[in-house]
Amino acid sequence: MYKIFDMPGDIKQGKGEAVRGGHGRGWLVLDCLAPRRLDRAPGWCWGPGLPPAAWVLGRGSSRSPPAMALQLFDFIAQCLCRFLAGISSPQQRLPLGFVFPFSCRQTGLDKAELISWSKGFSCSDVEGKDVVQLLQSAINKQELCHVDVVALMNDTVGTMMTCSTEGEPCEVALVVGTSTNSCFMAEAQQVEMAEKASGQMCVNTEWGYFGDDGSLSDILTPYDQCVDQESANPGEKRFEKLVGSLYLGEIVRHVLTALAAEKALFIGSMSGDQEPPALEALGLQPSEQDCCRVQQICRAVVSRAAALCAAGLAAVLSHMCQSRELEQMVVNVGVDSKLYWGHSRFGETLQSVTGLLAPECKATLLPSVDGTGRGAAMVTAVALRLAAQRREVEQLLAPLWLSRADLERVQALMRREMELGLGRESNAGSSVRMLPTYIRGTPDGTERGEFLALDLGGTNFRVLVVRVAQDGIRMASEIYVIPTAVMQGTGEALFDHIIQCIVDFQLKQNLMDQILPLGFTFSFPCQQLGLDKAVLLSWTKGFSASGCVGQDVVHLLREAARRKQHLGLKVVAVVNDTVGTMMSCAYEDPKCEIGLIVGTGTNACYMEEMENVGTVEGEQGRMCINMEWGAFGDNGCLDDFFTNFDRLVDEKTINAGKQRFEKLISGMYLGEIVRHVLLALVEKQVLFRGKSCPKLQTRDIFQTKFLSTIEMDGLALQKVRAILQDLELQASFEDSILVREVCQTVSLRAAQLCAAGLAAVVEKMRENRGLARLAVTVGVDGTLYKMHPHFSQNLQKMLGDLAPNCTVTLLQSEDGSGKGAALVAAVAWREAEP
């Protein structure tokens, strides 16, 4: 349903202009159309092709003086007010879509600055201003507070939306009428002016301006030049003047004039019963040959217009195919064109030339039905649906978003727990263990010699020989498998197996005759009582060898060597992987006094002043403290930051209620957090169309490595869809965008929490040393840190915000658990020398 209103000529130039309005299903559309003749008198009109709700403004051409912007938009608002007066429930909120087919710089669906008028419009004080805001202000003045402008589009976009159907979206639109334009769905990452770099965005090409820079000069004919010079905008819209029907007749006229001047036309006459009415109406007396030639000229002009239009369309299609990294592309193209549908030669040429120039694209041309009405209503409806979904998404993700104040609070809590953990009396009440490592210094570059290293932290373990020389470090290593039966058997069998592997390695490296200092990386929870003494607190990672928990692991290793009569073993240090990472990086950078692991698990260590370490005797110098910060929050201090998703993940772990901080940060858990968020979005019916996803119910199906892949810069959405399809998740492009957003939210929170913990460490070190500024390096290892495309940048950025008085360099570790253990042994050996 719509209504037509007369528009005064002094408001928007010209006669026969009108406004038509319509309503239904709770939204409105305003449509500024290209010039057209009104075939019906003002009044109420209905039609089967109209949208459920349409508010349409039509116009013709004119030469009347410019009108002020306020007059224009006030008139539109007044028409809207009159139209709504006949609508029941006038206070029902009515979102409004505004079709505005003029060149605009659009910065949002409801924000668009007019660049320039065209099509005979010249209303002053509008160019450079937000036309949505002008319209909304005019509507508000009419006290239509329940009408909100939610979307602005041009007629080309409306055409594309009209031709989209469920399951078969239309991704390109072409308008060829009095003017011409096209639009298409582009990858957002390629739209530099777009704020978001994910998903797709409709791009309005405004290709009528193509050639204004002179790029079409070679194909312009003298007839085109004449038409351009006689137009209202010489030198502008050169492509439109070759294609648009407003100009094709003029091109033909100039050709006929030139041929007549050379006496190649209209020099004879026809018999009365043969005279074509069209030429006779122009006062011409054509011969039969003249009529044939005129027909040839018209065909040539129309065929050229179709071929040029096809060339532009082929360029758009090829670009889409290449940007999506497809070999073949099937696409629907919505067409609103009286030339195409009313002129067979135009349509045939357009299709054939498009196929010739873009053979990799199979394009189906679809007729548009009231693109500026129905299509505009569809854009408005989609905008409303997306806005409603966005509210659902934001409400669901909000608990995962951390403010600056939140992170400062986490930083303060970590600092408090650190202080408690260092105190002799308060240590037991802290969730951060702050374990002394008895490592009193980092490499200073004077370490020399050969050292053995063991790295035990999983089903495989390594034996290494590390040669430290003036020109650097050289290593040789071998990986050995620990059978499951040995992992879960007796402690004697486990350590006997380790000694057998060491002997095998020494034989292969010709080291049996040497007694080398050995550093032992033992990546299980231990209470360290000395540099070479560590009591195992509990097994993890699938180990359950009996007779080991509560025992000194170095003693167990030495006992196994004695049983195997391998007397050349000299264990001088036992460390965990975090300390090894710090030592490895400290060899490269003497400023490295912090180690950080962000992988399957997470932990940190740093050099603390001895006077602050209440759990160890002595007050001189410094000691490396193994924080075991993965357990931060186990005493409930982080409960406010745990979301329902985190609780669901925690409940299903083998250590529920433990390692709370680690379960917010580390790679072992991030995929599970994402999975639970996705399940919640499906339940809210904003993801996968609310359809049940049985595969997504499977625990650990969404691995953390998928986050790293999905968040890669430049990854096309089709590849995101492929990842989800491998998980039997049938995702649309919208779904893929939302999944990527969830991954980004979860990984960003992890990086920010890690930064808050690290900020507490560096600020404590700075205050310990009484410095206005601290420059320190952090050695970092772990698959999440190394493999995730944005984790390190997000960590560094937030760390700079939370610790502005510290200059922190993050240095990626190379083999911290192997080389680092050897360097711990090297430092201990150096300090033991007289």
N, C-alpha and C positions, 0 to 999 in steps of 0.2 A: 504494500500500500504506500502511495506517495501523494504529495500535493504540490502543485506548481503555482509559484507566485511571480507576478510581473516585477521586473527590476528596473527602476528608473535609469534612464540613460546617463544622467549625471553622476550616478553612483559608481557604475562600473563599465561605462562606455558602451553605447550601442543599443540598437533596437532589437526587439524580439528576445531579450535576455530574460531569464527567469530563475526562480528557485523552486525546486521540488523537494518535498520532505516526506519521510515515511517512518513507521515505527512498528516494532514487534519483537517479542522475546527479550525485551529489556535492554536494547541498545539502539543507538542512532548512527547515521552516517551523513556527513556533509561531503558533497562532491562538486568541485569546480571542474567542469568539463571543458573540452576543446570546443571551438565554434561549431554550432549545429543549428539547423532550422527546427523550430518547435512546430510539431505537426498537430498539436491539440491546444485547445483554449485553456486558460488557467482554470483550475478546479480540482476536485478529487478524482484521482485516476488509480486504477488497479491493473495489474498485469501478472500473468503466470511466471514471467522470467525475473521478477523483482525479488530482492533478498527479503528475509524475514523482517528486516528493518532497514530503511534507507532514507537518508536525508541528503538530497542532491541539489547542487547549485549548477545550473547550465548557463551558458553565455554565448553571445555572437560577437561579431566584429563591429567596430565603431570608430569614430574619429572625434569623439567628444573630449573635452578637457579632462586632465587627471583629477581624480577625487582623492580626498585625504583618507589616510588609513583608518581613522576612527569612523568615518562615514561608512566605509566599506564593511567593516566588521560589525559595526552597530546595526547596519541594515540586515546582515546575515542573522545576527542574534534576534532582531525583531521578527524576522520571518520564522525563525525557530520557535520563538515564543508564541506566535499566532498558531503555528502548527500544533504545538503541544497543548494548546488550549482545548483542543478537541479530543485529547487523550485522557482516558480514565486513570486514576491513581497518579496524578501529576507529580507527587513528591517521591515516587519510586526512583531510586538512583538509576540514572541512564548514562552509561559510558558511551562516548561519542567518537566515531572515526571520521577523519577529515581527509578527503581526497583533494589534493592540491597539485595539479599537473604543471608545476613551474619549477625551475631550477632552484634547489635548496641545498644548503649545507646542513645535513642532518646529523646530529650528535646523540640522538636517542630516538626511541619510537615516538615520543611526544615532545621532541625538541627539534626545530628546524628553522634556520635563518634563510630568508629569501635572498638568493644571489641576484637574480634579475627577472623582470617580467618578460613575457613573450606572448604571442598569439593576440596582439593588439591591446593587451593590458598595460597600463602605465600609472597605476595608483601610487601617489607619492607617499613618502614617509613609511614605506614598508620594507624596501630593500635593506638588508643588513639586520633586520629585526626578526625575532622569533614569532612566526605567524601563529603558532599554537597558543602562545601567551597572549597575543593580540585578540585572538578569537575567544579564549577563556575569559579574558577581562571584559569583553563585550557581553558575553553570556552572563557573567556575574552581575553586570549592571542591570540586566533584565530580571535580576533576582531569581535566576534559574540555578540555584545553588546545588540542585540535585543532578545537574548535567556536567559531566567531567570529560574533557578531551583526553582520550587515552592513547590515540594512535593517529599519526599523519602518514599518508602514503601518496604516491602519484598514481595515475591511471594505469601505468604499465604494471606496477606491483599488484594492483587490483585485478588486472587481467590474469596474472600468474596464479593468484589465489583462487580465482573463479574456476580455473581449469584443473585444480588439484582435487583429487578424490581419494577416499580411504584406500590405502594400499598402493595407489599410483600417484605419487606427488608430481606436480608440475614444477620444474626447477628453472625454467626459462620462459620469458614472455617477450612478445614482439608486438609493437603497435605500429601500424602503417596506415595512417589516414591522412588528414590534412597536415599532420606532423608525423614524426617517427621517433621511436625510442625503443630501448630494450632493457631488461633486467635479468639477473641470474643469481643462483645461489652459489656463493663463493666460499672457499675455506677461509674462516675468520682470521687465521694466522697470517694470511696473505694480504689482509686489509689493514694497512699500516695505520689508518686513522681510527680503527676500531679499538675500543678500550680493552675488550676481551679478545684473547688470542686462541680461543678454542671454539669448536663447533662450526657452524655455517652462518652466513649472513647474506641477506639479499642485497645485491649491489645494483643501484640504478645507474646505468652507463651514461645516460644523457648523450647518446651517440649522435644526436642531431648536430652537435658541435664538432664532430669529427671533421678534420680538414681545415678548421679555422686557423691552424698554424702553418698552412700552405702545403701540407702533406698530400693534398689531393689536386694540386695545381696541374699535374701532368694529364689528368683525365677530364679537366674542365674544358668545355667547348665554348666558342664565342656566344652560343645561345645561352649557356649557363651564366656566363658573365653578364649578359644583358638582363636576365631575370634577377640576378643578385643585385645589380646596380639599381634596378627599379623597385626593389623590396624596401620595406621599412627598416631593415637592419642590414645594410650592405656589409659584406665581409664576415658575417656571422651565420652560424648554422648552415655551413656549406653542404654537409652531407644531407641534411634534411631537404635542402633545395634541389637535390638530385633525386630524392626518393619520395618525398611527401606529395600527396595528391593536390595540395594547395598550389604547387608549382609546376606539376607536369603539364597542365594545359597551357601555361605560359611558355614553357619550353617548346611545345608543339607550335604555338602561335608564332614564335620567333623563327622557327625553321620554315614554316609556311611563308612568312613574310619575306625571308631571304630568297626562297625559291621563286616566289611571285615576282620579286624584283629582278630576277634573272630570266623572267619569262619562261620558267620551267613549270609553272602551274597557272591554272585559271585563264588560259588563252583561248579556249573553245567553249562550247556549250553542249548541254544534253537536252534530250527531248523531255517534255514536261513530266511524262509518266515515269522517268528514270531519275529525276532529281532527288538526292538524299535530303530529307527534311532538315538534318542537322546543319549541313552547309548552306542550304537555302535560307535557313533562319538567320544566318550571319550575313545575308545580302550577297552571297556568292552565286555565281552561275558556273558550277563545275562540270567538266566533261567526265565521261566514264573513266578515262585515264587519270584525271585529277582525283577522283574518288579512290581509286586503287592506291595512288601515291600517298594520299592522306592517311589511308588505312595503314600503309607500310610505315609511315612516320610515327603514327600513334603506337603501333606495335613495337617499333624500335625504342621509343622513349620508355614505354612501360617495361619492356624486356630489360633494358638497361637498369631501370629502377629496381626490378626484381633481382637482377644479378648482383647489384651493389648491396642490396639488403641481404642476400644470401651470403655474400662475402663477409659482411659484419657478423651474421649469425654463425657462420662457420668458425670465425675467429673466437667467438664466445665459447662455442662447444669444444673446440680443440683445447682452449685454455682450461676448461673444467676437467676434461679428460686427463690432461697432463698433471694438473694440480692434485688430482686424486690418485695419480700413479696407476691409471688403468690402461690396459691395452685396447679394450673396447668399452664403449659406454652407451647405454640405452637411456634415453631421456625424453620427457614430454615437453613440448613447447606450446605454450598458450598463445594464440594469435587473435588480435583484435584488428581487423583490417577489411574495410570494404573493398579495397583493391584485390586482396587475396581471395576473398570469398565471392566477389562479384566479377572478377576478371580472370578467366581461365588461364590466359597466357601468363599472367603474373604468378599465379599459384604454381603452375607447372614449372616455370623457370626457377622460382624460389626453391622448390623441393629438389629439382635436379642439380642445380649449381651447389646447393648446400651439401648434398651427398657427394658431389665431385670434390669439393674443397675439404671436407671433413669426413673421409671414408671410414674413420675409426669410430664415428658416432652415428648411431641409429636414432634419428629424431622423428618423433611422431608429432605432427602439427595438429593441435586441438582448437576448435573454435571457442572463443570466449562468449559467454552469455552475460551481458551487462556487467563487465568487469569493474566499471566505476561505481556500480551500486552493490550488486551481490558480492563482488570481490572485496570491496571495502568493508562490507559487513563481516565477511569471513576474517579479514585481517583484525578487525576489532574483536571478534569472538576469540580468535587465537590469542590476541593480546591479553584478554581477560583470563583465558585458561592458563596461560603461562604465568600471569601475575598471581593467580590463586595457587598454582603449583609452587611458585617461588616462595610464597609465604609458608607453605607446608615444609619446604626444604629448609628454609632459614630457621624455622621453629625447631626442626629436628636436629640441625647441625649446630645451633647456638651453644649448647653446652660444651662443644668441642673447640669453640673459639675462645682464645685467652686474651684478655686485655693486658695492657702494660701494667696495670695495678695487680692483676692476677699473677703475672710473672715476677713482679717485685716481691710479692708475698711468698711465692715459692722460693725465691732467692733467700729471703730472710729466714724461712723455715729450714732451708738447707744449712745456712750459716749456724743457726741455733743447734741443729743436730750435730754438726761438726764439732762445735764447742763441747757439747755433752759427751760425744764419743771420745774426745781427747782426754777428758778428765778421769782420774783414777776412780773417784767415787761415783761419778755420773755416767760412766761408760755403759753400764748395764741398761740404763733407761733410754739410750739413744738407738734409733733405727739405723743409723749410719755407724758401722763398727769401728772405723778409723784404726785399722790394724797396723802396728809398726812392722816394717819389713827388714829393719836392721841394715838397710842400704844407706850409707852415710854420704855418698857423693856420686856424681855423674862422671862419665868419661871426660878427661881433659886433653886427650890427644897424645898422651905419652905412653899409652898402653901398647905393649908389644908381645908377640908370642903366638903360640898355637893353643886353642882351647876346644874342648868338646862341649856340645850342648845337646840336651834331650828336650823334646817338646811333646808332652803328653797332655792331650785335651779332648780326645775323642777316640773313635774306633781305629783311626790310623795314628801312628806317632812317628816322629822323625828323630834321626840321629845325625848330628852335624859335626864337622870339624871346621873351625873358624880360625883363619890366619890373619892376625892383626899386624900390619906393617906400616911403615912411614907413608907408603904410597896408597894406603887404603886397606880394605878388608876383602878377602877372598874366602869363599865358602864351598864346601862340598857336602852333599847330604844324600840321605836315602830314606824312603818312606817304608815303614813296616806295618803290616796289618795285625791287629789284635783280634783273634777269633772271639766270637760271642761267648763260647764256653769258657775262655780264659777271663773275659771281662766279668763274667758272673760266677766264676769258680772261687778258688781260694786266693788269699793274698799272696801266699808263697808262689803259686803257679803264675800269677800275674807278674810279679817282680822277677821271677826266674826267666820268664819269656822276654822281659825287657833286657835283662843281662845278656841273654843269648843273642838278641839283635845287636846290642852294642859290640859284642865280640865279633859278630859277622861283619859289622861295619869297619871295625879296626883292622880286621884281616884284609879286607878289600882296599883299605887306604894305607896299608903297611904301617900301622901305628901300634902294633902289639908290643913293641920294645920300648914305648914311651909312656910315661906317666903324666897325663895332661890334666890341668884343672878343668872341672866340669861344672857347667851351669845347668840347672834342672828347672825347666818351665813346667809347673804342675798346676793346671788350670782347674782346680777344684777348691771348694771352700776349706781354708786352713787357718788355724791359729798359729802364727809364726812366733817362735820363741827365740829365734836367733837367725843369723844369715843362712846357716845350714841346718836349721831345725824347724820343721813345720808339722803340726799335728792336724791330721785330716778330720774335719768336722762332719762331713757327709759326702757321700757319692752323688753325682748327678750324671746326666748324659748317657744313661743306660748302663753305667757301671754299678756293680754290687758285690765286688770281690770281698769275701769274708775275712775277718781278722785285721782289717785296715783302719776302720773308723776309730778315732781316739789314739792312733799310733803315729809316730814320727815317720813320715814317708821317706826321708833321707836314710833313716836307720833301716827301714825295710829294704831299701835299695842296696845298702852296704851289706846287709845280711845275705841277700841273694847273691851278691858278688862273692862273698865268702863261701857260700855253698857251692858255687860254680868255680871256686878257686881262681877267680879273676881278681888278682891282687893289685892290678895297676889302675884302679879307679880312685880318683880323688875328687869327691863332691865338695865344692867350696861354697855353693850358693843354691838356694831354691827360691824361685820367684813365680809370680803369676804373669799372665800375658800382658796385663796393663803396665806393670813395672817394666817388663821386657820392651814394650813399645816406647816408653819414656827413655830408656837407656839407649835403644837403637837410634832414636832421633837425636838424643843428646850428643852422640858421637859426631853427627853431621852439623848440629847447631848447639853450641855450648849454652845458649839461653833456654834450652828445652828443660823445664823442671816440672812438667805436668804430663801425665799419660792419660789417654782417653780411648776407651773401646766402645764403639757403637756398631754392633753386628747382631749376631743371634742373641747375645746378651749385652749388657752395658756395665761399665765400671770406670772409675777414675782413680788416679793416684797423684801425689804432688810432694814437693819438698817442704816439710814443715820445720819450724824452729824447734829445737830440742827442748827449750825451756817451756814450750806449750804442750809437750807430750807427757802427760801425767802418768801414762801406763808403762813408761820405761825410765830407768834411772839415768841421770845425767842431764846437764843443761847447756852443754857446749855444742855448737855446730847445728847441723840439720839432719833430718832423717826422712826418708821416703815413707809416706803413709798410704797404705792401700785402703781406700775409703769403703769399698764394697757398697757403693751407693745404689746399687740395684735394689737394696732392701729399704731405701729411704721411703718413709710413709707406712712401713709395716706397723708402726705404733698408732696409726690413725690420723697423723698430722696432715695427710693429703686427702682425707676423705671428701672434702668439699670439691676437689678437682676430679674425682672419679665420677664418670657418667654411667648411665645404665648399661651402655655398650661395654665399658670397661669391666663392670661387675659381671656381666654375662661371660666375658672372656675369662676372668679370674676364677669363676666358679667351676669351670671345666678343666682347669689346669691341675697338675699333680701336686702342686704346692699352693692351693688356694689360700689367699690372705698373706702370702709371702711374696717378696720381690715386687712390691707394688709399683715402685718407680720404673723398674725394668719393664713391666707390663704396659707402661704408657709409651715407652720409647723404642724398645729393641725390635729387631726384625722378626723375632720369633712370634710376635703378637700383633703387629700392625695389620697384617692381612686379615686376621680374625676380627679385629675391630671393624675394618672396612666391611667384612662380610655381614656382621650384625647390623651395621648402618644400612646396607643395601636391603637387607630383609625388612627393616623398618620402613624404608621408602616404598617397597613393594606393598607392604601392608597398608600404607597410606594411599596406594594406587597412583603414585606419581612416578613410578619406575616400572619398566617392562609392562606397562598398561595394567598393572595390578595383577598380572597373571601369576599363578603359582610357579615357583622355580624349585623343583625338588632337589636339583644338584646344588643349589645354593644353601640348602639345609645341611650339607655335608661339612663337618668340621675340618678346618685347615684346607678346604678346597681352593680358597682365594689366597694364594701365597704372596708373601711380601715382595717377591721379585716382580710380581705383576704391577705393583705400585711404581716401581722404578721404570718399568717399560711404558706404562700408560702415561706417566708424567714427563716422558722425554719431549724436549722441545722439537717442534716440527713433525711430530708423529701424526700422520693423517688419521682422521676419525675412523676410516675404514679399517685401519690396523687395530684400533681399539676394539672395534666391533669383532674383528677376527679373534682377538684374545678372548672376548666374552663368549663368542660362539664355540670356541674350543671347550669352554666350561658349560656348554649346552644352554647358554643364555642368549635368547634371540633379542638383540638390542637394536633399537632405532638409533639414528644419529643423535636425537635428543637424549636418549638413554646413555649413549656413550659420553656425551658432555657431562651428564650428571654423575656418572661413575668416576670420571676424571676429577670432578670437583670434590667428591667424597675422598678420593685418594689424596688429593692435594691438602685437604683439610686435616686429615689424620697425620700425614707425614710432616706438615707444617707444625702442628702441635707438638709432635715428638721432637723436632729440631728446637723449638722454642723452649720446651721444658729442659732439654739438654743444655741449652744456653743459660737458662736460669741457674742450674746447678753449677755450671762452669764459672758463671759470674760470681757466685758465692766463693769459689775457690780462689780466683785471681784477686778479688777484693780483699780477702783475708790475707793473702800473701803480701799484697801492697801495704796493708795496715801493719802487718807483722814487722815489716822492714822500714816503716816510717817514711815511705816515699810518697811524693805528690803524684808521681806517675810511675807505673810499672810497665816495663817491656818484657814480655815473656813469650816463650814458644810452647805450644802444646803438641806433643806427638800423638797422632790419631791413627787408629786402625779399626778394622771392622767392615764387613761387607755392606752394611747399610750406608755407612759414611762414604765408602768408595764407589758403590754402584748406583746409588740414588742420584738422579740428575740435579736435584736442588737442595738436598739436605745440607751440604756443607755451606752453601751461600746463605741459606736461612739461618743456620747456626751462627755464622760469622756476623750477620747483620744484627740479630737480636743480642748477641754478646756485646757488640759495640754499644748498643742502646742501654743495656743494663749495667755495663761496667765502663763508663765513659772515661775514667781515669787510667785505664789499662790499655796498652797496645798489645794485642794478642795475635800472634802468628800461628796458624794451624798448619802443621807439617805432617804430611801423610807418611806413615811408617812403611818401611819395606822389611818384612820378615822380623817383626818385633819379638815374636815368641821364640825364634831360633837365634838370630844374630844378637837380640837383646839379652838372652840368657848367657851367651858367651861373653858379652861385654860386662855383665854383672860379675861373672867369674874373673874377667880381666881386671876390673877395678879392685875387686877383693884381693887379687893376687898382687896388684901394684901396691896397695896399702899395707899388705902383710910383709912386703920386702923391707929389710932394714935400711 
